[in-house]
Amino acid sequence: MSEPPGLTVTAPEAPPADAPSKPLAAQRVLPLRRPGRWIATALVLVLVAQFVHGLTTNPFYQWDRFGYWILRPNIVDGLLITLEVTAYSAVLGLLGGIVLALARLSKSPVLRAVSWTYIWALRSIPLIVLLLFLYNFSALYKTLSVGVPFGPAFFSFDESKLATDMVIAVIGLSLNEAAYAAEVVRGGILSVDQGQHEAASALGLPKSYQFTKIVFPQALRSITPNYVNQLIGLIKSTSLVFYVSLLDLFGTAQSMGATYPGDIVPLLLVATVWYLILTSVVSVIQFYVERYFARGATRTLPPTPLQKLRTGLADLRARIRREAAV
């Protein structure tokens, strides 16, 4: 077979027989160069360094006064009130949200209408308006009675004596939280595959058993991250109870700032740091709760932060050994 004119076919040169050959594992793999990533990383590091430098060297922050206030007894007392209000409101709000979600999923048109109206109204009213309305509730109803509807009352009590500042704060936050938790719970229940409902019904299980043992445990995988976001928002919303005369963490910082005007910024930093600590603790708990409910849904559970640290250190040691061998 003749070659086309103007073309010369040459066979590739074979490597010399005595040329040393490196095993594949010993050959160095060069990563792709990514200049954009390096430039962005350098820019972010410069901005972070400038922020930290300004935060530590600016005398306006008065870090010595911050250290004085961070563990003062009145600040700690306000922090405990914040935790107490958050705990009560989170539990009552979640229970109310479950009831409202089940009512919205009910076949009764009355329950669906009442639940929808409650959620619509409470999500539309600002929390501060709700708290102030409850704070002045005694002006509308001086006494509350328990008895036959539209009939005689068995006993009555003074509303102003029953509704303390703590009670008003917990009720207001719980009512507001229940409206949002209802949609979170309803979305989690709807996320469960319909086949699970059908399988439970085919086994003839009671409705209550189906919900508590089959549907709700699976729904928790979807409910947990969304409700934790609500819980973090609830922690921050407790700062509004200051307007109903309850001295929580933020209220204490505000009152101390009015007494010591020169320490307003350190006191605000104290409140900020404590809120950061509280939300960080909740985020850590969220991770382990999500990891617990992920059992059986994923092939491998997500690694914990300690496991990630161990894996990173092992990879770093392996990389150092490879570099030393080369």
Contacts in CASP RR format, 6 or more apart in sequence:
PFRMAT RR
TARGET T0000
AUTHOR 0000-0000-0000
METHOD contacts of the structure
MODEL  1
MSEPPGLTVTAPEAPPADAPSKPLAAQRVLPLRRPGRWIATALVLVLVAQ
FVHGLTTNPFYQWDRFGYWILRPNIVDGLLITLEVTAYSAVLGLLGGIVL
ALARLSKSPVLRAVSWTYIWALRSIPLIVLLLFLYNFSALYKTLSVGVPF
GPAFFSFDESKLATDMVIAVIGLSLNEAAYAAEVVRGGILSVDQGQHEAA
SALGLPKSYQFTKIVFPQALRSITPNYVNQLIGLIKSTSLVFYVSLLDLF
GTAQSMGATYPGDIVPLLLVATVWYLILTSVVSVIQFYVERYFARGATRT
LPPTPLQKLRTGLADLRARIRREAAV
3 9 0 8 1.000
15 21 0 8 1.000
26 325 0 8 1.000
26 326 0 8 1.000
28 326 0 8 1.000
55 61 0 8 1.000
56 63 0 8 1.000
60 265 0 8 1.000
61 265 0 8 1.000
61 266 0 8 1.000
61 269 0 8 1.000
62 263 0 8 1.000
62 265 0 8 1.000
62 266 0 8 1.000
63 266 0 8 1.000
65 263 0 8 1.000
65 266 0 8 1.000
66 266 0 8 1.000
66 269 0 8 1.000
66 270 0 8 1.000
67 266 0 8 1.000
68 266 0 8 1.000
69 75 0 8 1.000
69 256 0 8 1.000
69 263 0 8 1.000
69 266 0 8 1.000
69 267 0 8 1.000
69 270 0 8 1.000
70 270 0 8 1.000
70 273 0 8 1.000
74 252 0 8 1.000
74 256 0 8 1.000
75 249 0 8 1.000
75 252 0 8 1.000
75 253 0 8 1.000
75 256 0 8 1.000
75 270 0 8 1.000
75 274 0 8 1.000
77 247 0 8 1.000
77 252 0 8 1.000
78 247 0 8 1.000
78 248 0 8 1.000
78 249 0 8 1.000
78 251 0 8 1.000
78 252 0 8 1.000
79 249 0 8 1.000
79 274 0 8 1.000
81 166 0 8 1.000
81 246 0 8 1.000
81 247 0 8 1.000
81 248 0 8 1.000
81 249 0 8 1.000
82 235 0 8 1.000
82 238 0 8 1.000
82 248 0 8 1.000
82 249 0 8 1.000
82 250 0 8 1.000
82 278 0 8 1.000
83 278 0 8 1.000
84 166 0 8 1.000
85 166 0 8 1.000
85 169 0 8 1.000
85 170 0 8 1.000
85 173 0 8 1.000
85 238 0 8 1.000
85 241 0 8 1.000
85 246 0 8 1.000
85 248 0 8 1.000
86 231 0 8 1.000
86 234 0 8 1.000
86 235 0 8 1.000
86 238 0 8 1.000
86 278 0 8 1.000
88 170 0 8 1.000
88 174 0 8 1.000
89 169 0 8 1.000
89 170 0 8 1.000
89 172 0 8 1.000
89 173 0 8 1.000
89 174 0 8 1.000
89 177 0 8 1.000
89 234 0 8 1.000
89 238 0 8 1.000
90 177 0 8 1.000
90 231 0 8 1.000
90 234 0 8 1.000
92 170 0 8 1.000
92 174 0 8 1.000
92 177 0 8 1.000
92 178 0 8 1.000
93 174 0 8 1.000
93 177 0 8 1.000
93 178 0 8 1.000
93 181 0 8 1.000
94 177 0 8 1.000
94 178 0 8 1.000
94 181 0 8 1.000
94 185 0 8 1.000
94 227 0 8 1.000
95 178 0 8 1.000
96 174 0 8 1.000
96 178 0 8 1.000
96 181 0 8 1.000
96 182 0 8 1.000
97 178 0 8 1.000
97 179 0 8 1.000
97 181 0 8 1.000
97 182 0 8 1.000
97 184 0 8 1.000
97 185 0 8 1.000
98 181 0 8 1.000
98 182 0 8 1.000
98 185 0 8 1.000
99 178 0 8 1.000
100 115 0 8 1.000
100 118 0 8 1.000
100 119 0 8 1.000
100 178 0 8 1.000
100 179 0 8 1.000
100 181 0 8 1.000
100 182 0 8 1.000
100 185 0 8 1.000
101 115 0 8 1.000
101 181 0 8 1.000
101 182 0 8 1.000
101 183 0 8 1.000
101 185 0 8 1.000
101 186 0 8 1.000
101 187 0 8 1.000
101 189 0 8 1.000
103 111 0 8 1.000
103 112 0 8 1.000
103 114 0 8 1.000
103 115 0 8 1.000
104 111 0 8 1.000
104 112 0 8 1.000
104 115 0 8 1.000
104 116 0 8 1.000
104 119 0 8 1.000
104 182 0 8 1.000
104 186 0 8 1.000
105 186 0 8 1.000
105 189 0 8 1.000
106 112 0 8 1.000
106 115 0 8 1.000
115 182 0 8 1.000
118 179 0 8 1.000
119 179 0 8 1.000
119 182 0 8 1.000
119 183 0 8 1.000
121 179 0 8 1.000
122 130 0 8 1.000
122 175 0 8 1.000
122 176 0 8 1.000
122 178 0 8 1.000
122 179 0 8 1.000
123 179 0 8 1.000
123 180 0 8 1.000
125 176 0 8 1.000
127 172 0 8 1.000
127 173 0 8 1.000
127 176 0 8 1.000
127 237 0 8 1.000
127 240 0 8 1.000
128 240 0 8 1.000
128 243 0 8 1.000
130 172 0 8 1.000
130 175 0 8 1.000
130 176 0 8 1.000
131 168 0 8 1.000
131 169 0 8 1.000
131 172 0 8 1.000
131 240 0 8 1.000
131 241 0 8 1.000
131 243 0 8 1.000
131 244 0 8 1.000
132 243 0 8 1.000
132 244 0 8 1.000
134 163 0 8 1.000
134 168 0 8 1.000
134 171 0 8 1.000
134 172 0 8 1.000
134 244 0 8 1.000
135 168 0 8 1.000
135 243 0 8 1.000
135 244 0 8 1.000
135 245 0 8 1.000
137 159 0 8 1.000
137 163 0 8 1.000
137 168 0 8 1.000
138 159 0 8 1.000
138 160 0 8 1.000
138 163 0 8 1.000
141 159 0 8 1.000
142 158 0 8 1.000
142 159 0 8 1.000
142 160 0 8 1.000
143 156 0 8 1.000
143 157 0 8 1.000
143 158 0 8 1.000
143 159 0 8 1.000
144 156 0 8 1.000
144 157 0 8 1.000
144 159 0 8 1.000
144 162 0 8 1.000
145 153 0 8 1.000
145 154 0 8 1.000
145 155 0 8 1.000
145 156 0 8 1.000
146 153 0 8 1.000
146 154 0 8 1.000
146 155 0 8 1.000
146 156 0 8 1.000
147 153 0 8 1.000
147 154 0 8 1.000
147 155 0 8 1.000
148 154 0 8 1.000
163 171 0 8 1.000
165 241 0 8 1.000
165 244 0 8 1.000
165 245 0 8 1.000
165 246 0 8 1.000
166 246 0 8 1.000
168 244 0 8 1.000
168 246 0 8 1.000
169 238 0 8 1.000
169 241 0 8 1.000
169 244 0 8 1.000
169 246 0 8 1.000
169 248 0 8 1.000
173 234 0 8 1.000
173 237 0 8 1.000
173 238 0 8 1.000
173 241 0 8 1.000
176 237 0 8 1.000
177 230 0 8 1.000
177 234 0 8 1.000
180 230 0 8 1.000
181 227 0 8 1.000
181 230 0 8 1.000
184 223 0 8 1.000
184 226 0 8 1.000
184 227 0 8 1.000
184 230 0 8 1.000
185 219 0 8 1.000
185 223 0 8 1.000
185 227 0 8 1.000
187 219 0 8 1.000
187 222 0 8 1.000
187 223 0 8 1.000
188 219 0 8 1.000
188 222 0 8 1.000
188 223 0 8 1.000
188 226 0 8 1.000
189 215 0 8 1.000
189 216 0 8 1.000
189 219 0 8 1.000
191 219 0 8 1.000
191 222 0 8 1.000
192 215 0 8 1.000
192 218 0 8 1.000
192 219 0 8 1.000
196 214 0 8 1.000
196 215 0 8 1.000
196 218 0 8 1.000
197 210 0 8 1.000
197 215 0 8 1.000
200 210 0 8 1.000
200 214 0 8 1.000
200 215 0 8 1.000
201 210 0 8 1.000
205 213 0 8 1.000
205 214 0 8 1.000
217 293 0 8 1.000
220 293 0 8 1.000
221 290 0 8 1.000
221 293 0 8 1.000
221 294 0 8 1.000
221 297 0 8 1.000
224 286 0 8 1.000
224 289 0 8 1.000
224 290 0 8 1.000
224 293 0 8 1.000
225 286 0 8 1.000
225 290 0 8 1.000
228 282 0 8 1.000
228 283 0 8 1.000
228 285 0 8 1.000
228 286 0 8 1.000
228 289 0 8 1.000
231 282 0 8 1.000
232 279 0 8 1.000
232 282 0 8 1.000
232 283 0 8 1.000
235 275 0 8 1.000
235 278 0 8 1.000
235 279 0 8 1.000
235 282 0 8 1.000
236 275 0 8 1.000
236 279 0 8 1.000
238 248 0 8 1.000
238 249 0 8 1.000
238 250 0 8 1.000
239 248 0 8 1.000
239 249 0 8 1.000
239 250 0 8 1.000
239 251 0 8 1.000
239 271 0 8 1.000
241 248 0 8 1.000
242 248 0 8 1.000
242 250 0 8 1.000
242 251 0 8 1.000
242 254 0 8 1.000
247 255 0 8 1.000
249 271 0 8 1.000
249 274 0 8 1.000
249 275 0 8 1.000
250 271 0 8 1.000
253 267 0 8 1.000
253 268 0 8 1.000
253 270 0 8 1.000
253 271 0 8 1.000
254 267 0 8 1.000
256 263 0 8 1.000
256 267 0 8 1.000
257 263 0 8 1.000
257 264 0 8 1.000
257 267 0 8 1.000
260 267 0 8 1.000
287 304 0 8 1.000
287 305 0 8 1.000
288 304 0 8 1.000
291 301 0 8 1.000
291 302 0 8 1.000
291 304 0 8 1.000
294 301 0 8 1.000
294 302 0 8 1.000
295 301 0 8 1.000
303 311 0 8 1.000
END
